[in-house]
Amino acid sequence: MAELVALVRDFVEQEIIPAEPVLQSDGPEARRRLLELRARARESGLWGLGFPESVGGPGLPLADYLLIAEQEGRSEFGPSVLGGETVVDVRMLLAHGGPRLLDAYLQPLVDGELSVSFGMTEPGRPGSQPQAVSTHAAREGDGWSVIGRKWFISNAGFADCTVTMARTESGLSALLIPTSTPGYRKVRSLKVYGRDTGQWEIELDHVHVPGHLLLGREGDGLAVAGERMTLGRTLRSMHWLGAAQRAFDLMCRRLREREVHGGLLSERQLMREHVFLSYSAISAARELTLRAAGVLDRGLDGRVEVAAAKVAASRTASDVAERAVQVFGAEGLSDDQPLSAMARRLRTTRILDGPDEVHITSAAGRLLQTFATATTFDFTRSGTDRDHALEATAP
Ligand SMILES: Cc1cc2nc3c(=O)[nH]c(=O)nc-3n(C[C@H](O)[C@H](O)[C@H](O)COP(=O)(O)OP(=O)(O)OC[C@H]3O[C@@H](n4cnc5c(N)ncnc54)[C@H](O)[C@@H]3O)c2cc1C
């Protein structure tokens, strides 16, 4: 395992990080380079290390795969090049796709030839309340005609399909919509902090979706999305912590090189605080994320653990990148260093994947609920109260 982790780290450092300026341009050249790098990753046996055995992957437990994901995350493009982003789509299709859908889409996805975006959030609606989705799917033949608008859809610039949350007769449903379908339109790229970062607004104008492109059962959209997001959040938490570690390395190297007033920056107490607080935050968030993965690996309800991991990882990553920028001074704010792009991107993690506040509120509610039947919380165990009971009765 350690050897594999080291190979992934080398690939990220030697192949992906040098290509970041091109990949960040979010245009056709970026797409071409991404596919080239994916091909190199496949040749090197490093593509899809999070895939299950049923599709030819190594079938690693999530807690093991996270050690690889951590290295992928050192570059924001690592997960896309090495398949860390695709893991969630592969698992979603396997769990919820019917035979015709799997026939058409699973293999290209596993081969890295198909990109999928996820369309839940809508302009003018609170994204933190998925029940507020207004995109409408009316019955049409054996399928639906979809009308609506989505925004902040990551990777929609080049995605081949969008998993779209739409309101059908039975409630919210998840539909896999090929982006080439008539009526599917990319409206605009949404700049984040003034830059194109792969976030798009899309319009669906009477888009016909055949019945076999439904994921799960009609009305099960929130469950399908919830499952996808639980795995996605855990993985992304580790990706963000990989980025935090890269920022930490850059910061510490700079502190040991930069001289100010005749002494090294690393000798200044306030500078040392950046090192200490970053180290302890990364270490704590990392443990929380591995703990969440362990709970999911055991098939337990990990909502509290995943929420704790997500909030710790997003805050840590954003904070460490900010500290590193501060240590670098003006240069840290410039594009001469990767830190400004990292700090901008990592700031968004406190909003995407559910704003931190939503996780804090719901996890705290679940924790408090355990006190309905207990007078103390058992920190030596993981999983929520229901699962504690199941574990206790397991042979
Ligand atoms: C970089 C990026 C990528 C994204 N990618 C995707 C994607 O691929 N697909 C997709 O569908 N969406 C995506 N999103 C959208 C993201 O999921 C939403 O932004 C998020 O769910 C929050 O919704 P909102 O922005 O509408 O904020 P709102 O729901 O309007 O919330 C605004 C703020 O209110 C506060 N708040 C909200 N609820 C609570 C609560 N219960 N308790 C306390 N405070 C609360 C929080 O501070 C929150 O930031 C992305 C967003 C970003 C920034």
The ligand as an SDF file (V2000), in Angstrom:
LIG
                    3D

 53 58  0  0  0  0  0  0  0  0999 V2000
  -17.2460   25.6610   -6.2180 C   0  0  0  0  0  0  0  0  0  0  0  0
  -18.6340   25.1190   -6.1160 C   0  0  0  0  0  0  0  0  0  0  0  0
  -18.9620   23.9460   -6.7890 C   0  0  0  0  0  0  0  0  0  0  0  0
  -20.2610   23.4520   -6.7410 C   0  0  0  0  0  0  0  0  0  0  0  0
  -20.5850   22.3330   -7.4720 N   0  0  0  0  0  0  0  0  0  0  0  0
  -21.8730   21.9180   -7.5210 C   0  0  0  0  0  0  0  0  0  0  0  0
  -22.2590   20.8320   -8.3850 C   0  0  0  0  0  0  0  0  0  0  0  0
  -21.4260   20.2260   -9.0800 O   0  0  0  0  0  0  0  0  0  0  0  0
  -23.5690   20.4850   -8.4320 N   0  0  0  0  0  0  0  0  0  0  0  0
  -24.5220   21.1240   -7.7000 C   0  0  0  0  0  0  0  0  0  0  0  0
  -25.6870   20.7540   -7.7950 O   0  0  0  0  0  0  0  0  0  0  0  0
  -24.1890   22.1680   -6.8840 N   0  0  0  0  0  0  0  0  0  0  0  0
  -22.9000   22.5800   -6.7840 C   0  0  0  0  0  0  0  0  0  0  0  0
  -22.5510   23.6520   -5.9940 N   0  0  0  0  0  0  0  0  0  0  0  0
  -23.5900   24.3430   -5.2490 C   0  0  0  0  0  0  0  0  0  0  0  0
  -23.5520   24.0170   -3.7660 C   0  0  0  0  0  0  0  0  0  0  0  0
  -24.0040   22.7080   -3.5480 O   0  0  0  0  0  0  0  0  0  0  0  0
  -24.4220   25.0680   -3.0620 C   0  0  0  0  0  0  0  0  0  0  0  0
  -23.7630   26.3070   -3.2040 O   0  0  0  0  0  0  0  0  0  0  0  0
  -24.6440   24.7430   -1.5990 C   0  0  0  0  0  0  0  0  0  0  0  0
  -25.4910   23.6270   -1.4650 O   0  0  0  0  0  0  0  0  0  0  0  0
  -25.2790   25.9270   -0.8670 C   0  0  0  0  0  0  0  0  0  0  0  0
  -26.4060   26.3880   -1.5310 O   0  0  0  0  0  0  0  0  0  0  0  0
  -26.5330   27.9400   -1.8820 P   0  0  0  0  0  0  0  0  0  0  0  0
  -25.2670   28.4150   -2.4810 O   0  0  0  0  0  0  0  0  0  0  0  0
  -27.7760   28.1310   -2.6600 O   0  0  0  0  0  0  0  0  0  0  0  0
  -26.6460   28.6720   -0.4740 O   0  0  0  0  0  0  0  0  0  0  0  0
  -27.9550   28.8240    0.4840 P   0  0  0  0  0  0  0  0  0  0  0  0
  -28.6830   27.5270    0.5610 O   0  0  0  0  0  0  0  0  0  0  0  0
  -28.6910   30.0330   -0.0090 O   0  0  0  0  0  0  0  0  0  0  0  0
  -27.2640   29.1400    1.8380 O   0  0  0  0  0  0  0  0  0  0  0  0
  -26.5340   30.3610    2.0180 C   0  0  0  0  0  0  0  0  0  0  0  0
  -25.8150   30.3320    3.3430 C   0  0  0  0  0  0  0  0  0  0  0  0
  -26.7670   30.2350    4.3970 O   0  0  0  0  0  0  0  0  0  0  0  0
  -26.2320   29.5150    5.4840 C   0  0  0  0  0  0  0  0  0  0  0  0
  -27.1240   28.3760    5.7640 N   0  0  0  0  0  0  0  0  0  0  0  0
  -27.8150   27.6270    4.8750 C   0  0  0  0  0  0  0  0  0  0  0  0
  -28.5130   26.6590    5.5000 N   0  0  0  0  0  0  0  0  0  0  0  0
  -28.2560   26.7960    6.8200 C   0  0  0  0  0  0  0  0  0  0  0  0
  -28.6690   26.0870    7.9960 C   0  0  0  0  0  0  0  0  0  0  0  0
  -29.4750   25.0190    7.9150 N   0  0  0  0  0  0  0  0  0  0  0  0
  -28.1950   26.5190    9.1940 N   0  0  0  0  0  0  0  0  0  0  0  0
  -27.3590   27.5880    9.2830 C   0  0  0  0  0  0  0  0  0  0  0  0
  -26.9460   28.2920    8.2050 N   0  0  0  0  0  0  0  0  0  0  0  0
  -27.3760   27.8960    7.0000 C   0  0  0  0  0  0  0  0  0  0  0  0
  -24.8330   29.0540    5.0550 C   0  0  0  0  0  0  0  0  0  0  0  0
  -23.8770   29.9680    5.5500 O   0  0  0  0  0  0  0  0  0  0  0  0
  -24.8940   29.1310    3.5480 C   0  0  0  0  0  0  0  0  0  0  0  0
  -23.6080   29.3270    2.9640 O   0  0  0  0  0  0  0  0  0  0  0  0
  -21.2480   24.1380   -5.9880 C   0  0  0  0  0  0  0  0  0  0  0  0
  -20.9030   25.2990   -5.2840 C   0  0  0  0  0  0  0  0  0  0  0  0
  -19.6160   25.7860   -5.3390 C   0  0  0  0  0  0  0  0  0  0  0  0
  -19.2780   27.0320   -4.5830 C   0  0  0  0  0  0  0  0  0  0  0  0
  1  2  1  0
  2  3  1  0
  2 52  2  0
  3  4  2  0
  4  5  1  0
  4 50  1  0
  5  6  2  0
  6  7  1  0
  6 13  1  0
  7  8  2  0
  7  9  1  0
  9 10  1  0
 10 11  2  0
 10 12  1  0
 12 13  2  0
 13 14  1  0
 14 15  1  0
 14 50  1  0
 15 16  1  0
 16 17  1  0
 16 18  1  0
 18 19  1  0
 18 20  1  0
 20 21  1  0
 20 22  1  0
 22 23  1  0
 23 24  1  0
 24 25  2  0
 24 26  1  0
 24 27  1  0
 27 28  1  0
 28 29  2  0
 28 30  1  0
 28 31  1  0
 31 32  1  0
 32 33  1  0
 33 34  1  0
 33 48  1  0
 34 35  1  0
 35 36  1  0
 35 46  1  0
 36 37  1  0
 36 45  1  0
 37 38  2  0
 38 39  1  0
 39 40  1  0
 39 45  2  0
 40 41  1  0
 40 42  2  0
 42 43  1  0
 43 44  2  0
 44 45  1  0
 46 47  1  0
 46 48  1  0
 48 49  1  0
 50 51  2  0
 51 52  1  0
 52 53  1  0
M  END
$$$$
